């Protein structure tokens, strides 16, 4: 699928989901209730949906463009990576 076809498919699915009160976040792809989602509509069509969890951890900027809407997001905090040391097993003679 081309990016344009993928966008059209997402919009059609999002419209059907919105009618049922359920939306898919464009960032994490989790489905949630309409009441727990920030939405952006243009000309009566849903163009972006963002769950409260992603909205709480990102700064999101929407900008109109001639082709539609540009969305930029940046994490508010650095991502923490947790590592564990590998266990070394010694064999005794």
Buried (B, 14 or more C-beta within 10 A) or exposed (E): EEEEEEEEEBBEEBEEBBEEEBBBBBBEEEEBEBEEBBEBEEEEEBBBBBBBBBBEBBEBEBEEEEEEEEBEBEEEEEEEEEEEEEEEEEEEE
